[in-house]
Amino acid sequence: MKSVQNRYAVLFGFAGLFLVLSFLVRTALLIWAFPQAGLSITGILSTYAKGFVFDAGIALFFTIAYALYLLLLPQKLNNSLFNRVFTYTGFFLALMIVIFSFFAEFTFWGEYAGRFDFIAVDYLIYTYEVISNINQSYPLPLLIGGVLLATALLTWWCSRRGMFRNSFRSRTPFPKRMAIFALLLGGLLMHVFLISNTWAEKSKNRYQQELSKAGIYSFVSAYLNNELAYDKYYLLEDDNKAFATMRQQLQSPDARYLGNGHSIYRSITDTLAPVKPNIIMVTIESFSADFMTRFGNKGNITPVLDSIAQNSILFTNMYATGTRTVRGMEALTLAVPPTPGQSIVRRRNNENLFSAATIFRKSGYEATFFYGGDGYFDNMNKFFGNNGYDITDRLRHRLVDDQLAGKRTNIPDSAVQFENAWGICDEDIYKAAIKSADEKYAAGKPFYDFIMTTSNHRPFTYPGGKIDIPSGTSREGAVKYTDYAIGRFLKAIQDKPWYKNTVIIFVADHCASSAGKNEIEVSKYHIPCIFFNVPGAAPQEIPVMCSQIDIYPTLLKMLHWSYNSNFYGKNVLDSSYQPRAMVSTYQKLAYLETGKMVILSPQQKAQCFSWNPARNEEQPAPMDSTLLSHSVAHYQTAYSLFKNNGMRK
């Protein structure tokens, strides 16, 4: 790399170095993804071409402030000690940020098979969990030392090439500096107004989309566009028609609408006497269906769940609505489709919503959310605490504005045998839930508990000596420990006086990964769900396609409850039930019916696919107008109800 012989030698040198490093990172990620990506030669060339444009934009963003500095710096100060220190320091710091971001891209790709998105933005907010996770997953001193060493070596190499000397000794006249700055600023403005991250998403292949992007650019784009307004970016129906379609979809023989045309609030009536057991929902972190032997796993890492599935009600064709814990929580508490952008758990004005706790509290139950970490993370405590739940978690932050309607209980250090970045181990959170159940039973109070586990999450660490896979070595070990802890939990409660009258639901929040070559890899949303210990219910498998949002409508029908509902979920055992599921990414909203799928995306786009779950194949298909109408009705009305307070209880 030959330095440009003028004041801008360092600037152009840095930009050139950045483009080379970006090219190498993109190539490495391409090699990593190549066996699964299914990219053609044309696709690879397009990836590099688009990638270069995004990389050039980042280089302009990084250097424009320095370009302005060089424009205004008087000639007499160009070779001064001040300018030398300022330039070397700025170069070193900027290069260090770039190298660290490239390392972070590899770790992010390993977890999500994508460039930075809104998840990475969230990670900057929740520094305790993220820094602790990095520290426990990677040798942090070596990581930081490696970044500093690489930065120092590249800075030294650039200096040896004469880049800094050529800049300091130059006598570039002001008109030429002005011309260079104008060109750089013009290029930056063109990039801002003409290029967006959606340009990379025109390909049908998700790997090509992600490889075309640039990590830093994607990060900034996610930060600026973290919430998406459905009525601004997505395909719309007339509101009256959308709600009419939705009400027709939710109509059932036992339902009677209580609200006007722009409402789904209805009365569900059962003629038999209700059964009112305690309810414990165990929401298992990142638990794909294919971890279980029942769904084809050969590793025997879930012997407990496979065993109880044979003696319970097992949903074999259930799908998570999203790829993050808060999305699963949204579905499992509110029973609503996933609206674009952040989960409702993370949004403002999300208090006093109609939730599962609304139904149970009206029947005299106490509702509690159990989490092994600090529920400040991802706004969990604010959401659960202001939507009918008490909180039991680990208190790490004492925030002035953390005002909760529910009661908050801290899990003390004395009750913790093991803890990592995300929280206490699963055995410990179960012990906290058992202690609470004992107290409620003694007080004569029925209970509904939502337990969120954390052990099946990177860094995959758990108490030693529990299973035959060493802690911190693999996802398989974390899955096996998660299963082991469930076994210990069931053994601990089987002699409790409240056990026989307690239904336990085991369900995943989302799958372990969502990566795939398709627009939306439906197989990566397939989760297990087990109803264990349902009074009077014989073991069975429920094979119909359904969603997380259908859990409570189905369970409450089994228990013969009559109640008012604002849920989008349906009783999947009803003879009129039409199989369907909703899955999503941050921007794309998919609606599935048997053998077909519609994907809604920004810019009012809609695509139709045939879908073969047995072969995991998705092929473009002519638009199905009925399927499209069902899709838009679900997503548009859900967004409208939340925006206009129609989800409030």
Secondary structure, DSSP 8 states (H G I E B T S, - for coil): ----SSTTHHHHHHHHHHHHHHHHHHHHHHHHHHHHH---HHHHHHHHHHHHHHHHHHHHHHHHHHHHHHHHS-GGGTTSHHHHHHHHHHHHHHHHHHHHHHHHHHHHHHHHSSS--HHHHHHHH-HHHHHHHHHHHS-HHHHHHHHHHHHHHHHHHHHHTTHHHHHHT----HHHHHHHHHHHHHHHHHHHHH--GGGGGGSS-HHHHHHHS-HHHHHHHHHHTSB--HHHHS----HHHHHHHHHHHH--TTEEE-S-TT---EEE--SS-----EEEEEEETT--GGGSGGGT-SS---HHHHHHHTTSEEEEEEE-S-SSHHHHHHHHHH-----SBS-GGGSSS--SB--HHHHHHHTT-EEEEEESS-TTGGGHHHHHHTTT-EEEE------TT---SS-EEE--GGG-S-B-SS-B-HHHHHHHHHHHHHHHHHTT--EEEEEE--SSSTT----TTSSSS-TTS-HHHHHHHHHHHHHHHHHHHTTSTTGGGEEEEEEESS-S----SSSS-GGGGEEEEEEES-TT---EEE-S-EEGGGHHHHHHHHTT--EEE--S---TTSTT---EEEEE-SS-EEEEETTEEEEEETTTEEEEEEEETTTTEEEE----HHHHHHHHHHHHHHHHHHHTTTTB-
